[in-house]
C-alpha cells in the first residue's frame, strides 16, 4: 500500500471508531465503546505508517536527486 492509501484508511478507521464510541455511549454498550476505541487507535497507527512511508519516499527521492546532480 502507498502512504496515501494508509493515511486514507487510517482516517476512515479513526472516524468509524469515534462513531462507534459515541453510539456505544448513547446506548450504554461498553463493548461497542471498546471496539470503537480499538478501531480509532488502529486508524491512528495506519496514519502514522502512511506518514513514515511518505517520509521515506521523500528522503530516497532527495538522495537520488543529489546523486544525479553529482554525475
Helices and strands as residue ranges (DSSP letters): H 3-27, H 30-69
